[in-house]
C-alpha cells in the first residue's frame, strides 16, 4: 500500500510525540523561535509598527521582536493595538496561547511521570562505601538494625535495599518495624537483582559490601546464583573485586556458587549451619546466649587487631594481655584465621590477633599490666567422662538427618536419639541417610502427633538430656508449621512447670514474628530461626574473614565453644578474678571467654546469667552449678 505525503507527516509527528518530554519541549521551542521570527519580521518589513513605539521608524527589528514577545506572554497586551499591526499581533498572541498551554501540559505530565518513577524507585543511587542488600524478606528486619548499630561510629553511612516489591511498600515496612535508623541512611529501590539492567541502580561498584538474600521461592539457590552471575559477569562491572556475602540453602549448590563467585563471595550454607547450631546448643546450657552475643552488634563482637607489642611472644601470653578483651585466635600474615592455635605459637610481624571486644577502639594494650593470677585457686581438672545420652527430636524436616549425624560426633558411644514425627517419609530417610554413618548412637523412630499432650506425656520428656523441636517446613506453609511448633512448645513449658523438672529445649521457628510470640523464658529454652543467619550475614558483610572464624567455631572437627563446669578450673566458693580463670584454661590448652551463673538462668535482663568477655580484674565466686565458657578442641 502506497503511503502518501500526509501519512509520512503523521508518522513523523507520532515519532516525535513518542520521544518524551524533552523532545516535546524542543519542538515547542523551535515553533516559538519560528513564530517570533516570522511575525516580527513581517511587521518590520512592512513598517507597520505603531507610531508610539520607542522607535517610530520601526527600523529596529529587535524592538519589534520584543513587542511580539510581550504579546506572546501576555494576551491582554494586544488590546492596545490597532490597524494592521493589531491583526499581526493577534496572530502572535494566538500562537503564544497555543505554545504556552502546550508547554504547561507537557511540563505537568513530565513532572508527574518523574514523580511516578521516583515512587517506583527506579532512579540511580549516588552513594559510596554503602552496604547493598539484594532481595527482600523477613531477614531485612534483622539485618538493617544490626547494620545501623554497626554504623553508629561512621559518618554518612548508607544501606541500599533492592527488591521486587514497590519502593513505598518497602519504606513503610521498614519505618513500621524498625523506626529509628540512627546515623544511617536507608534507601529502597525497586528492581530485579538478577537483571544486569537493574543492578546499576544500587551502584554496586561503589559499595563496601553486598548481601544476597535467598528469595522466598521454590528454588531460592538458583536465584542467588543468577544474581551472582549478574554481578560478577557484568561487562560493565568494576575492575576491582566485590565483597559479596550470599546464603545458600542446599549443600549441592555450594560448588557451583563458588565457581561463579570465586574469591569475591563468602557463602553461608544455611541449612548446614542451623543444623550445627541446633546440635551444639541442645547439649550445652547457655551456649545459645553465647552465640547470640557474638553475632549481635549490640554487645561484644569479634575483631582483628595487629599488636606490635606482642610480636615475638607465644600466643598463650596474649590471652591475659588485655584487661577487657578476650583473645581467641591468630591470623598469620598472608594466612588464614586459626581459632585456638597451640599456646606456644609465636606471634610474628604482621600477624593479627582475633579478639572479642565491645568495639574495635576498645582493643588497647595497657601500658602497665594488671595481671594477677591466684595460682593456688587453679584446679588441674581431669577430663570429664563422656556418658551415653538420650536425646529427643520432635517434628521433622530435611535438616533432621543432618542434625542426627552432627550429634553423633558429640555424644558418647551407646547413646540413643528418639525421633517422634507425623511424617510418612521420616523413618525411611533416617535409615537411608543416617544408618551407616552413625557410630555412637542408635535412632528410634515413633510415628505420632507431636502436638498431642498424651503423646508428650508418654515420652516422659524429663528423661532426655535435650529436646529438639523441628518445624514441619517440608510439608506445611511457614505459618502452619510454626503454629504446630508453638503448640508443642507450650505443652512442654506447661509440663516443665507442673513437674518441677528442667527441660533443655531447642526450638525451630520459620517466621521471626512467631519467634517473638514464643520468646525464650530461660537460657535452656532457645529458639533457632533465620535471625541467626541474618546476624551472621551482617557480621561477614562487615569483615569477610569472619566467615572462616565462624566456620571453625561451628565445625565439629575444629575448636568450638563449650560450656564446662567451673569446678574443673578453679576452687568453688573462692573469690577469684577472671585472669585466674583464663590462666586455668590456658593450662589445659583452652581459652576462657566468659562464664554462666546458674542462679540467673531466668534473668533475661542479665542475658540468662551468661557473661561473654568479662573484665578480667573483676572478682567472682563460682558455685557448683556455674559454668565457664571456653574455646577448646573437645
Phi and psi in degrees as a GROMACS rama.xvg file:
@    title "Ramachandran Plot"
@    xaxis  label "Phi"
@    yaxis  label "Psi"
@TYPE xy
-77.6833  134.046  UNK-2
-95.5143  130.823  UNK-3
-87.0085  179.233  UNK-4
-61.5126  -41.8678  UNK-5
-62.7022  -37.8337  UNK-6
-63.9992  -41.1717  UNK-7
-67.433  -40.1205  UNK-8
-63.3795  -43.5532  UNK-9
-62.9825  -40.0908  UNK-10
-64.177  -44.5427  UNK-11
-64.5505  -36.8188  UNK-12
-65.7736  -44.2641  UNK-13
-61.5443  -40.5932  UNK-14
-63.5326  -41.0469  UNK-15
-65.2262  -44.1252  UNK-16
-64.2616  -29.8262  UNK-17
-80.5745  -5.62198  UNK-18
-80.5684  -5.70026  UNK-19
101.275  -174.791  UNK-20
-59.8056  -45.6534  UNK-21
-60.9264  -43.3227  UNK-22
-65.3762  -38.4324  UNK-23
-66.8122  -38.9393  UNK-24
-64.5691  -41.2585  UNK-25
-61.3384  -42.1973  UNK-26
-61.7111  -44.643  UNK-27
-65.7552  -36.6836  UNK-28
-61.7572  -43.4472  UNK-29
-63.5602  -43.202  UNK-30
-61.9208  -40.7125  UNK-31
-63.0963  -45.3765  UNK-32
-62.8487  -42.5509  UNK-33
-65.4931  -43.1477  UNK-34
-65.7653  -40.0471  UNK-35
-71.7593  -17.0921  UNK-36
-86.8739  -38.5766  UNK-37
-72.5538  -53.1104  UNK-38
-66.524  -51.5324  UNK-39
-60.8135  -33.0971  UNK-40
-63.3935  -39.2853  UNK-41
-65.6063  -44.7907  UNK-42
-62.3083  -42.7727  UNK-43
-66.7388  -42.1842  UNK-44
-68.4116  -37.0994  UNK-45
-84.4716  -14.3706  UNK-46
65.2684  41.7945  UNK-47
-108.107  18.8786  UNK-48
-65.9027  146.941  UNK-49
-61.1169  148.723  UNK-50
-70.1285  -22.3291  UNK-51
-79.3068  2.52915  UNK-52
-62.4444  146.785  UNK-53
-54.3467  -18.3676  UNK-54
-124.536  82.8347  UNK-55
-56.9261  -30.4826  UNK-56
-72.5145  -9.90421  UNK-57
53.4831  29.0017  UNK-58
-89.6551  -8.14109  UNK-59
-92.776  101.836  UNK-60
-60.7574  -39.2835  UNK-61
-68.6661  -29.4584  UNK-62
-67.779  -40.6681  UNK-63
-65.8592  -38.8582  UNK-64
-60.6343  -40.9124  UNK-65
-65.6742  -40.0553  UNK-66
-63.099  -39.5078  UNK-67
-67.3399  -38.8795  UNK-68
-64.4237  -39.587  UNK-69
-63.2193  -37.5918  UNK-70
-74.999  -25.4681  UNK-71
-69.3864  -41.4627  UNK-72
-78.5182  -32.3104  UNK-73
-130.223  104.199  UNK-74
-64.9249  -22.1068  UNK-75
-70.4674  -17.4073  UNK-76
-64.8678  -29.0235  UNK-77
-68.418  -15.783  UNK-78
-62.8472  -25.7146  UNK-79
-89.9988  2.11101  UNK-80
-89.894  163.819  UNK-81
-151.2  161.224  UNK-82
70.1239  -155.183  UNK-83
-63.1611  -31.6527  UNK-84
-62.1438  -37.2074  UNK-85
-65.2284  -38.2228  UNK-86
-64.385  -44.4262  UNK-87
-64.3345  -43.7998  UNK-88
-66.6835  -28.7738  UNK-89
-62.2599  -41.5929  UNK-90
-61.032  -40.5771  UNK-91
-61.2745  -43.6819  UNK-92
-64.4771  -43.3597  UNK-93
-61.6079  -45.2567  UNK-94
-61.5914  -40.3926  UNK-95
-63.4127  -42.859  UNK-96
-59.4303  -43.5524  UNK-97
-63.4062  -47.4188  UNK-98
-65.7533  -46.634  UNK-99
-73.0905  -31.2857  UNK-100
-64.3024  -44.5071  UNK-101
-63.8713  -39.8956  UNK-102
-62.9131  -43.2227  UNK-103
-61.8467  -42.6844  UNK-104
-63.7402  -42.05  UNK-105
-65.1263  -44.9956  UNK-106
-63.6207  -40.4708  UNK-107
-63.8649  -44.1894  UNK-108
-65.6444  -40.7701  UNK-109
-64.0097  -39.5484  UNK-110
-65.6459  -42.2437  UNK-111
-62.5617  -41.2489  UNK-112
-63.1693  -42.0531  UNK-113
-64.2252  -43.2254  UNK-114
-63.4151  -37.5654  UNK-115
-65.7506  -41.1265  UNK-116
-64.5173  -39.0266  UNK-117
-64.7843  -39.9322  UNK-118
-63.8099  -34.1821  UNK-119
-76.8681  -11.3109  UNK-120
72.858  47.2837  UNK-121
-109.584  1.43855  UNK-122
-81.4953  150.695  UNK-123
-74.3844  136.27  UNK-124
-84.2779  122.77  UNK-125
-102.722  85.1043  UNK-126
-135.018  161.465  UNK-127
-135.007  149.062  UNK-128
57.4622  37.9134  UNK-129
-103.51  168.312  UNK-130
-103.064  127.974  UNK-131
-104.611  131.178  UNK-132
-113.026  116.54  UNK-133
-102.311  113.499  UNK-134
117.329  156.226  UNK-135
-133.628  120.317  UNK-136
-156.837  -177.185  UNK-137
-60.9646  -24.5553  UNK-138
-63.3211  -25.3973  UNK-139
-57.5131  -36.1518  UNK-140
-75.8531  -8.13236  UNK-141
-98.6367  -41.6012  UNK-142
-67.2098  -45.7398  UNK-143
-61.2238  -48.3872  UNK-144
-59.8436  -35.0006  UNK-145
-67.6528  -40.3226  UNK-146
-66.6167  -36.8763  UNK-147
-60.8837  -43.9113  UNK-148
-65.5188  -41.6572  UNK-149
-67.2658  -26.3057  UNK-150
-94.8767  7.53306  UNK-151
-61.8563  -28.5161  UNK-152
-91.5353  -0.619307  UNK-153
-104.684  141.2  UNK-154
-89.3074  143.037  UNK-155
57.236  39.7611  UNK-156
-73.4299  148.229  UNK-157
-145.978  139.592  UNK-158
-121.001  126.162  UNK-159
-114.77  126.751  UNK-160
-114.81  129.54  UNK-161
-118.546  124.52  UNK-162
-140.377  169.906  UNK-163
-81.2922  -8.24019  UNK-164
-75.2175  166.486  UNK-165
-66.712  140.077  UNK-166
-56.8759  -45.0817  UNK-167
-63.8544  -39.7423  UNK-168
-61.8819  -44.588  UNK-169
-63.7354  -43.8358  UNK-170
-64.7642  -41.4115  UNK-171
-65.6524  -39.0135  UNK-172
-64.1678  -40.8466  UNK-173
-65.3635  -42.6986  UNK-174
-64.6659  -38.2054  UNK-175
-71.6663  -41.9774  UNK-176
-87.0769  -28.453  UNK-177
-113.942  -52.072  UNK-178
83.4888  -89.6845  UNK-179
-83.2578  122.575  UNK-180
-101.743  5.08154  UNK-181
58.8144  -131.562  UNK-182
-88.757  2.42595  UNK-183
-95.9762  131.603  UNK-184
-89.3981  129.095  UNK-185
-111.931  121.786  UNK-186
-118.797  133.31  UNK-187
-112.549  142.27  UNK-188
-138.057  144.913  UNK-189
-96.1153  133.978  UNK-190
171.377  173.149  UNK-191
-101.023  120.745  UNK-192
-61.8606  -19.0474  UNK-193
-91.0433  0.476713  UNK-194
-96.945  122.645  UNK-195
-63.3493  -26.1753  UNK-196
-75.9988  -27.8533  UNK-197
-89.5446  -30.1245  UNK-198
-57.7479  -37.6321  UNK-199
-59.1849  -19.01  UNK-200
-58.2201  -35.7719  UNK-201
-95.896  7.66124  UNK-202
50.5931  60.021  UNK-203
-64.8003  -26.8091  UNK-204
-65.9292  -23.8802  UNK-205
-101.478  2.50656  UNK-206
-80.1848  148.205  UNK-207
-79.6563  -28.4105  UNK-208
-160.014  155.703  UNK-209
-129.701  126.42  UNK-210
-108.353  122.564  UNK-211
-101.821  118.985  UNK-212
-97.289  144.033  UNK-213
-71.1785  127.009  UNK-214
-71.8805  159.62  UNK-215
-88.432  70.5252  UNK-216
-126.964  176.4  UNK-217
-68.8054  -28.9381  UNK-218
-130.639  73.3006  UNK-219
-66.0423  -32.8241  UNK-220
-62.9237  -35.9076  UNK-221
-64.67  -36.053  UNK-222
-67.4645  -40.3104  UNK-223
-63.503  -43.9305  UNK-224
-65.3692  -39.5408  UNK-225
-65.754  -35.9274  UNK-226
-66.318  -40.2591  UNK-227
-59.5273  -41.9414  UNK-228
-62.8541  -43.4579  UNK-229
-62.9616  -33.106  UNK-230
-77.951  -52.9661  UNK-231
-80.4881  -27.3428  UNK-232
-101.693  9.27292  UNK-233
-68.6279  123.095  UNK-234
-63.1523  -18.2018  UNK-235
-100.428  11.0359  UNK-236
-69.1957  166.854  UNK-237
-72.7127  161.824  UNK-238
-78.5931  -27.3829  UNK-239
-76.2372  179.318  UNK-240
-92.6394  145.425  UNK-241
-83.079  158.83  UNK-242
-113.66  94.8833  UNK-243
-110.112  136.705  UNK-244
-121.05  124.12  UNK-245
-133.134  146.309  UNK-246
-102.954  137.03  UNK-247
-120.733  133.137  UNK-248
-86.6192  -43.4544  UNK-249
-103.439  127.504  UNK-250
-56.7251  -30.2979  UNK-251
-70.1776  -13.7733  UNK-252
-94.2367  -2.94946  UNK-253
-64.2994  -42.5749  UNK-254
-62.7358  -46.2453  UNK-255
-69.1911  -34.7058  UNK-256
-66.0055  -36.6522  UNK-257
-67.7368  -37.1164  UNK-258
-64.2901  -40.8702  UNK-259
-71.6907  -47.4  UNK-260
-84.4368  -19.4646  UNK-261
50.4053  -134.462  UNK-262
-90.1867  11.9289  UNK-263
-93.2837  -9.2075  UNK-264
-124.168  139.281  UNK-265
-107.72  117.285  UNK-266
-95.3798  137.69  UNK-267
-115.61  112.5  UNK-268
-82.0152  99.5244  UNK-269
-62.0015  -54.0897  UNK-270
-60.7922  -44.64  UNK-271
-64.3079  -40.5938  UNK-272
-66.8628  -45.818  UNK-273
-62.4742  -39.1908  UNK-274
-61.892  -41.6356  UNK-275
-67.361  -40.6107  UNK-276
-63.1385  -43.6705  UNK-277
-61.8105  -45.3083  UNK-278
-62.5554  -37.1359  UNK-279
-79.7024  -43.9099  UNK-280
-71.7717  -28.394  UNK-281
-69.0005  -20.286  UNK-282
-98.0023  -15.2413  UNK-283
-130.006  111.259  UNK-284
-62.1471  125.815  UNK-285
96.0245  -11.529  UNK-286
-65.5001  -32.602  UNK-287
-60.7572  -41.5181  UNK-288
-66.0358  -32.792  UNK-289
-65.9348  -46.5721  UNK-290
-60.735  -44.5791  UNK-291
-61.4696  -40.2576  UNK-292
-64.0487  -41.6607  UNK-293
-72.5314  -29.5787  UNK-294
-90.5246  -19.48  UNK-295
-89.1552  129.29  UNK-296
-71.7367  -9.68916  UNK-297
-74.6706  -15.8904  UNK-298
-120.304  -127.334  UNK-299
-94.4559  141.298  UNK-300
-127.976  176.987  UNK-301
-97.9086  130.776  UNK-302
-129.5  168.955  UNK-303
-117.576  133.609  UNK-304
-141.731  125.702  UNK-305
-85.545  120.863  UNK-306
-119.814  99.3354  UNK-307
-63.3617  -28.0248  UNK-308
-68.7326  -12.1164  UNK-309
-109.712  2.95368  UNK-310
-62.7181  133.723  UNK-311
91.4444  -9.27231  UNK-312
-97.761  152.861  UNK-313
-68.5278  151.131  UNK-314
-56.3682  -37.9687  UNK-315
-56.4484  -31.9535  UNK-316
-72.6383  -20.0723  UNK-317
-76.8236  -17.0483  UNK-318
-63.3082  -34.1499  UNK-319
-107.903  17.9252  UNK-320
-73.0319  -31.0685  UNK-321
-105.833  145.513  UNK-322
-77.6719  -36.9277  UNK-323
-131.981  31.5187  UNK-324
-135.431  147.66  UNK-325
-112.703  116  UNK-326
-80.7561  128.201  UNK-327
-123.181  -6.92051  UNK-328
-175.185  -171.845  UNK-329
-144.333  140.965  UNK-330
-115.514  102.132  UNK-331
-60.8607  149.765  UNK-332
-57.6805  119.933  UNK-333
76.9796  4.48169  UNK-334
-108.498  -168.307  UNK-335
-104.622  153.674  UNK-336
-62.007  140.992  UNK-337
-127.35  119.499  UNK-338
-87.2516  133.07  UNK-339
53.1295  61.4834  UNK-340
-70.3239  172.655  UNK-341
-61.0449  144.471  UNK-342
-64.0011  -22.7006  UNK-343
-92.4933  7.02753  UNK-344
-63.1729  125.507  UNK-345
-83.3883  132.145  UNK-346
-78.5382  119.875  UNK-347
-98.7362  173.057  UNK-348
-65.2999  128.535  UNK-349
88.0127  -8.16759  UNK-350
-71.231  151.281  UNK-351
-120.935  139.569  UNK-352
-83.1765  145.583  UNK-353
-97.0943  119.019  UNK-354
-129.116  137.723  UNK-355
-92.2623  122.623  UNK-356
-149.675  162.393  UNK-357
-67.8631  -36.2881  UNK-358
-159.04  160.376  UNK-359
-66.133  -26.1108  UNK-360
-79.9475  -2.34411  UNK-361
-93.5386  -3.695  UNK-362
-85.0027  86.1438  UNK-363
-125.505  124.613  UNK-364
-75.324  118.444  UNK-365
-64.6008  145.652  UNK-366
-67.6872  -35.8907  UNK-367
-121.356  129.485  UNK-368
-71.1939  136.631  UNK-369
-107.554  12.6957  UNK-370
-63.3536  127.304  UNK-371
-141.818  106.624  UNK-372
-107.24  128.372  UNK-373
-91.6764  88.2962  UNK-374
-61.0846  -29.7771  UNK-375
-68.4264  -23.0719  UNK-376
-87.5716  -7.39056  UNK-377
-80.1882  131.436  UNK-378
-99.9537  140.036  UNK-379
-65.2403  -40.9081  UNK-380
70.3624  151.54  UNK-381
-128.107  156.737  UNK-382
-59.3793  123.409  UNK-383
-66.6767  138.834  UNK-384
-71.9809  138.431  UNK-385
-97.2468  110.754  UNK-386
-96.7105  150.942  UNK-387
-57.8026  144.681  UNK-388
-119.932  160.529  UNK-389
-127.378  115.169  UNK-390
-117.743  158.513  UNK-391
-128.218  131.767  UNK-392
-114.011  122.96  UNK-393
-110.472  121.839  UNK-394
99.5336  178.081  UNK-395
-158.172  139.668  UNK-396
-158.582  -177.662  UNK-397
-64.0176  -17.4747  UNK-398
-79.939  -15.8706  UNK-399
-56.0224  -47.6821  UNK-400
-59.8919  -35.6369  UNK-401
-66.0342  -41.4489  UNK-402
-63.8318  -44.0181  UNK-403
-61.6629  -44.9262  UNK-404
-65.1101  -41.0487  UNK-405
-64.3254  -41.8576  UNK-406
-62.65  -31.0222  UNK-407
-60.913  -26.6713  UNK-408
-78.2693  -11.0576  UNK-409
-106.317  -33.5736  UNK-410
-84.063  159.54  UNK-411
-78.9869  160.635  UNK-412
-62.8173  140.34  UNK-413
94.5327  4.53472  UNK-414
-76.961  164.865  UNK-415
-137.683  142.936  UNK-416
-126.304  129.382  UNK-417
-105.597  126.243  UNK-418
-109.972  121.187  UNK-419
-118.183  118.528  UNK-420
-155.885  153.372  UNK-421
-101.835  68.9373  UNK-422
-143.659  125.474  UNK-423
-70.5232  -23.0728  UNK-424
-95.6781  -9.02249  UNK-425
-61.9836  -48.0991  UNK-426
-63.3756  -44.3116  UNK-427
-65.6853  -36.9047  UNK-428
-65.9095  -40.5488  UNK-429
-60.3973  -45.6224  UNK-430
-64.0062  -38.9907  UNK-431
-75.1489  -39.6813  UNK-432
-100.495  -20.8671  UNK-433
-117.435  -20.1636  UNK-434
-49.3024  -57.6996  UNK-435
-84.9718  -15.7955  UNK-436
-82.4325  -20.361  UNK-437
-84.5802  132.359  UNK-438
-115.35  -27.0585  UNK-439
-113.287  -10.8708  UNK-440
-141.284  153.965  UNK-441
-102.316  153.105  UNK-442
-116.047  129.553  UNK-443
-119.74  127.694  UNK-444
-106.469  138.602  UNK-445
-128.49  122.342  UNK-446
-84.7083  113.718  UNK-447
-164.987  164.255  UNK-448
-85.0988  115.934  UNK-449
-74.3222  -9.16771  UNK-450
-92.5882  -3.2552  UNK-451
-82.4292  120.004  UNK-452
-61.5377  -36.6754  UNK-453
-66.0732  -35.295  UNK-454
-64.3101  -45.2494  UNK-455
-63.9877  -40.0702  UNK-456
-62.9025  -39.6656  UNK-457
-67.8761  -25.4636  UNK-458
-75.5116  -20.8836  UNK-459
54.0289  72.6204  UNK-460
-56.0854  -25.9182  UNK-461
-65.049  -16.8266  UNK-462
-83.3168  -8.17248  UNK-463
-95.94  143.766  UNK-464
-65.5547  -39.5126  UNK-465
-152.751  157.13  UNK-466
-124.194  127.715  UNK-467
-111.515  121.766  UNK-468
-107.626  107.708  UNK-469
-99.3126  149.265  UNK-470
-87.2469  153.73  UNK-471
-86.3264  58.8792  UNK-472
-72.3356  -19.1139  UNK-473
-75.9808  -29.1865  UNK-474
-116.924  -14.5924  UNK-475
-122.979  156.123  UNK-476
-65.7887  153.483  UNK-477
-50.4197  -43.7355  UNK-478
-67.9506  -38.6052  UNK-479
-67.8473  -41.9092  UNK-480
-63.7927  -43.0362  UNK-481
-66.9883  -33.7399  UNK-482
-62.0128  -42.8405  UNK-483
-64.8678  -41.6501  UNK-484
-62.863  -41.095  UNK-485
-63.2764  -41.9549  UNK-486
-61.6809  -45.906  UNK-487
-63.9739  -42.6956  UNK-488
-63.7031  -40.9063  UNK-489
-64.5659  -38.3172  UNK-490
-61.4109  -45.5953  UNK-491
-63.3816  -41.2204  UNK-492
-65.6878  -39.5607  UNK-493
-66.652  -40.6595  UNK-494
-63.9868  -38.8826  UNK-495
-64.1485  -43.2942  UNK-496
-66.9836  -41.6959  UNK-497
-74.2786  -31.5812  UNK-498
-87.2498  -19.3271  UNK-499
77.3344  4.91298  UNK-500
-84.5609  158.21  UNK-501
-108.941  111.417  UNK-502
-95.3516  141.211  UNK-503
-101.594  106.823  UNK-504
-117.702  128.988  UNK-505
-115.461  117.359  UNK-506
-109.94  152.658  UNK-507
-115.219  125.412  UNK-508
-122.34  138.818  UNK-509
-88.0901  -40.9099  UNK-510
-99.6793  127.988  UNK-511
-61.7859  -28.804  UNK-512
-67.4111  -35.4292  UNK-513
-71.9712  -29.0162  UNK-514
-61.9425  -38.6563  UNK-515
-67.8146  -34.3848  UNK-516
-63.6153  -37.7419  UNK-517
-105.061  43.3491  UNK-518
-56.9906  151.69  UNK-519
-64.6992  146.567  UNK-520
-105.101  -20.2682  UNK-521
-159.914  172.483  UNK-522
-65.7908  -26.5661  UNK-523
-86.2975  1.41461  UNK-524
-114.26  80.0635  UNK-525
-107  139.366  UNK-526
-115.019  120.93  UNK-527
-95.8837  133.392  UNK-528
-149.42  -174.457  UNK-529
-66.2984  -7.97596  UNK-530
-60.996  -40.9868  UNK-531
-62.0959  -40.1801  UNK-532
-64.6242  -41.0334  UNK-533
-62.1018  -42.4784  UNK-534
-63.2328  -41.1086  UNK-535
-66.4477  -42.8957  UNK-536
-59.3985  -40.7221  UNK-537
-65.6624  -43.5451  UNK-538
-60.0788  -45.6099  UNK-539
-69.3226  -30.8742  UNK-540
-65.3806  -27.7314  UNK-541
-80.8584  -31.7349  UNK-542
-152.764  108.755  UNK-543
-65.4025  -25.8386  UNK-544
-69.439  -15.3659  UNK-545
-64.932  -23.1298  UNK-546
-60.3946  -42.6402  UNK-547
-67.6559  -35.0788  UNK-548
-65.0404  -48.1201  UNK-549
-68.9744  -34.0951  UNK-550
-60.2787  -40.7671  UNK-551
-65.1384  -43.7523  UNK-552
-67.5197  -32.6337  UNK-553
-90.9229  -6.07639  UNK-554
-89.2732  130.343  UNK-555
-66.1265  -20.6681  UNK-556
-85.0703  -15.2716  UNK-557
-108.127  -160.05  UNK-558
-78.7985  136.568  UNK-559
-130.393  173.879  UNK-560
-90.9917  128.719  UNK-561
-124.822  154.137  UNK-562
-117.308  105.824  UNK-563
-116.12  160.696  UNK-564
-60.3696  131.14  UNK-565
-62.5092  -31.2456  UNK-566
-64.8762  -15.0483  UNK-567
-79.756  -9.27536  UNK-568
-116.724  -44.8198  UNK-569
-136.551  164.674  UNK-570
-65.1148  132.73  UNK-571
-74.462  143.708  UNK-572
80.7148  -7.48111  UNK-573
-99.5752  133.209  UNK-574
-72.826  122.473  UNK-575
-136.15  159.276  UNK-576
-93.6646  172.139  UNK-577
-77.3704  -18.2193  UNK-578
-55.5299  -41.7162  UNK-579
-66.7547  -40.2718  UNK-580
-64.4675  -43.1161  UNK-581
-61.0907  -42.3608  UNK-582
-66.0252  -38.4756  UNK-583
-62.8575  -40.5131  UNK-584
-70.07  -38.6903  UNK-585
-59.0354  -38.138  UNK-586
-63.7043  -17.2328  UNK-587
-106.371  15.5778  UNK-588
59.4111  38.3011  UNK-589
-125.75  165.296  UNK-590
-121.725  117.539  UNK-591
-83.5686  127.131  UNK-592
-122.029  0.628771  UNK-593
170.778  -169.35  UNK-594
-152.602  167.899  UNK-595
-131.281  124.991  UNK-596
-95.846  116.076  UNK-597
-60.8586  -34.5267  UNK-598
-66.8641  -13.3044  UNK-599
-110.293  19.7986  UNK-600
-63.7541  -19.5227  UNK-601
-104.986  8.60566  UNK-602
-97.0624  97.5116  UNK-603
-64.5196  -33.3492  UNK-604
-69.8684  -12.5611  UNK-605
-119.784  32.8015  UNK-606
54.8404  35.5679  UNK-607
56.8824  34.3143  UNK-608
85.0986  -0.82988  UNK-609
-92.6964  128.569  UNK-610
-126.456  108.383  UNK-611
-96.007  136.46  UNK-612
56.4606  59.0077  UNK-613
-73.8825  157.602  UNK-614
-63.2714  127.543  UNK-615
-70.5538  -23.4079  UNK-616
-83.806  -11.395  UNK-617
-76.5382  142.955  UNK-618
-100.854  152.47  UNK-619
-156.364  149.897  UNK-620
-113.544  126.851  UNK-621
-94.5296  144.521  UNK-622
-98.5668  178.632  UNK-623
-63.818  -30.576  UNK-624
-96.686  0.308992  UNK-625
-77.0688  159.352  UNK-626
-132  154.588  UNK-627
-108.607  132.463  UNK-628
-90.8156  119.658  UNK-629
-131.445  159.149  UNK-630
-106.785  121.214  UNK-631
-148.047  166.627  UNK-632
-76.2418  -24.9117  UNK-633
